[in-house]
Structures are given as structure tokens and as C-alpha cells.
Amino acid sequence: MNINKPSNDFNEVVKGRRSVKVYDPKVKISREEMEEIIMEATLAPSSVNMQPWRFLIIDSPEAKAKLAPLARFNQEQVETSAAVIAIFGDLKADENVDHIYEQMVAHGYMPQDVKDMQLGKIKAYYDNMPHQVNLETALIDAGLVTMQLMLVARAHGYETNPIGGYEKDQIADVFGIDKERHAPVMLLSIGKGTKEGYPSYRLPFEKIAQFR
């Protein structure tokens, strides 16, 4: 199977996804296509549609050089991938609530009276939300978009590898990002794989689920 072949076959995209750690460094992803991939991924759901995910797309040699010391044991992914995407959760995502819901009305997705009712409830909810709940919500939503990003990338003919082992406490400072506002979630390498990822065992249904 050609792991670099674009696919619209859902089963092939999902069942063929692997964590690929070695890429062809000669293959780049245009910024136009990267924007398309990111925007398709953001069709993922989020709590009250706040879309708290934020992406830092590290694709230039200079930015990769800054990332490399933070990437611990993932140097090969940084060096050979077309890009490494740093995903953050925005802890002030509710600042966009007026714009989001105004656009919902403008696009005909929601009537004005429903928007007015929901806005009041959402603003009151965020005003009283404990920090830990806000953080957990942002991390969950960012996790949803990251999984969708991996699948979208594969549908475009690219492979990915999610990376949790990096200097999360330093990445915001290194790239000049507000670390009080942006919670690091993970890194995601993306590019044309040169090796197929290894298949891995999954626990059987009876080990992970039950009917009641």
C-alpha cells in the first residue's frame, strides 16, 4: 500500500493511520494546502462552539531549529517532517463568543432570538467557570481537533505522529506566545512518510466497553 496516496476511503484513512516518525525531507506542504488541512480539521466539535484550539505551524528551518532543543527524543520528526504543528488550548477562547454567534446568525445557522438567549447563558457560564474546568475543556476540545487533523492529513496523502514528550513549559516562551493564555497540548509532525508505521494491538471490545 502506498502510504502517501490521498484517499477519500474512510476505512482506509482510519484503519491505515499509523504514527509515522520518518518523512521525506524533500517534500514540503504548501501553506495554501496546510491552511486547507487545518480548516478541515476545525470542523471538529467543541464545547458551545468556542473552538479553543490554536495552531503554531513550524515549517521554516529557523523555527525548526528553535523547536529542536525542546523536542527531546523526537529529533528525526522535527528534522524530516514538512512541518511540526504545535497545538494549544486558548484559555480565553470566550473572547470570540460575540463574533462566532453573530456569524452563526449571518450565515443562517441560527435565528437572532436563539443567539441572544444562548449568548447570555454562555457568557454567564464562562464568567463563573473555575480555571481547572476551563483548562480541561480546552484540552479536551484541542484533543478532538488534533485527532481530526491526523485523519484529514492522511486523506490529503500525508502521515502524522502525535508527540507528547517535549518541553511544554518552555515552548510558549521560545516562540513568543502568551503562556498564561495558551496551554500546550501536543506537537504533531506531518509530512510524506518514507516508512509505514507499525501496526499495534488494540484491546478487544469486552475489555473496554459494556452495555447496560
N, C-alpha and C positions, 0 to 999 in steps of 0.2 A: 504493500500500500504506500502510496506517495503521501507522506505526512504534510507536504506543503501545498497540496491541491485544495483550492477553495471548494466549499461544499455547501449545498442547501439541504443536504440529507440530515435531518435532525438526529437520527440514531447514530449516524457516522460521527457527527460532531460531538455528541455526548459520550458515546461509548468509546470513541477513539481518542478522547482527550487524555493526555499524559503530562506529567511535569517534565518538560524538556529543558535541559541545562546547557546544551551546546548548540550554538547557532552559526550560521554563515555570516561572518562579519562584513562581507561584501554586499549583502542585501540590506537595503535601507527601506524604511516605510516613509512615504511622503507625508508631509504634515497635513495635507488635504485628506489622505486616507486615514491618518491617525485621528483626525477630528471626526471623521465618519464613524470610526470604530468606537470612539469614546461616546459619541452622541447616541449610537445604537445601544450601547451598554446602559446609558442613563434612562432607558425605558424600564429599568428595574423599579420595583415598588419601594416606597419609603414612607415612614410614618407621617401622616397627614400631608403627604407630598412635599415635605420640606427639602428633599434632595440634598442632604448634608454632606455628600461626597465632594471632595476636591482632589484634583489630579495635578501632580507635578511630573511632566513628561521630560525625562532626562535623556536626550538623544545626541547632544553635541559632545565632541571629545573633551572639551573643557569641563562640562558638567559631569561627565562620567568620571573624569579624574578627581573631581571633588567628592563624588559618591564612593569611589573605590575604597578609601580607608574605612568607610562606615559599613561596608558590605560583608565584613567578617570572612566567612568561608565560601562566599558566593562570587568570587572574583571573575570566574570564567563567564558567568552570565552577564556581568557588567561589561566585560571586555568584548564579547562576541555578539551580544544582542543588538537588534536595531534600536532598542530603547529600553529603559527601565522606568516604569511608571510608579511613582510614589503616591499611594492613596492615603488621604487624610479625612478625618471626620470634622466638619465645621461645627463648633460648639455654639456658634451664633447664627446658625442657618435660618433661624426665625426672622432675621432682619429682612429676608426676601419674601416674607409672607404676603405683604400687600401686592407686590409685583406678580407673584405667582397666581394669586387668586384673581387679580384684575385681568390677567391674561387668560385665565380659565373662562371668565365671562366673555372677553373679547373674541375668543375662538369658538364660542358657542357650546362649551363643555359644561357650563353651569349657569343657571339663572342668577340675576343680581340678588334676589332676596335670599337665596341659599348661601351665596357668597357672604353677604352681610352677617347672616346668622353664624356661619362657620368661623368667620374671622374673629368674631368676639370670643367664641369659645377657645379657639386655638391660641389667641394672644393671652387670655387668662391662664390657660394651661401652661404655656411657656414661662409666663411671669412667675409662676409658683413652682416650677419644676426644679427639684433638687439637682445639684451638679452631677451626682452619680447617675441619676436616671437619664439626664441629658447626654452624658458620655456614653452610657450603654446603648442608648437609642442611636446615636451617631455611629457607633462601632458596628451595630447590627446592620444598619442601612448601608454602610460602606462595604460590609461583607457581602451583602446581596449584590451590589453593583459590581464588585470585584469578580464574583462568580460569573455574572452575566458577561463581564468584559472578557474573561477567558474563553467563553463559548463563542462570543462574537468574533474574537480574534481568530479562532480556529475556523469559523465559517469564512473568514477572509483569506484563509490559507496560511496562517501563522500559528506558531506554538508559543506557549507561555510557561512560566514557572512562578508560583507564589512564594515569596520569601518573607519569613517572619524573623529570621536571625540577622538583625542589623542594629546599628546604634540608634535606636528610636529616640533616645534622649538628646541626640546631637543633630539629627537631620534638619530640623526646623532652623536652628541657628546657622548651620552651614549654608543653607540656601536662602536665608533671609526671610523666613516665614514666621508669622506670629505664633509662637508655640503655646501661648495661653489660649489661643482660639482654635488652633488646628491640632487635633490628636492624631498621631501617626497610627496607621492601621497595618499596612504591609507594603512591600515592594512587589512589583510584578514585571519580570523580564518578558520581552516579546520579540520575536524575530522568526526567521526561516530556520527551522530545526535541521541539523545535519545528522542527528541520530534520533531514532524513535525512543520515546521514554519507556521505561519498564512497566509492564502491567503489574498491578498489585491486587492482593486478595481483599475481598470485601466480606464482612460478616454476613451470615445468612439472615433472612427476614426474621426468623423466630428469635434471633439474638437481639434485634434492635427495635422490634415493633410488636404491638399486641392489639387485638380487637377487644372491645368491651361492649 
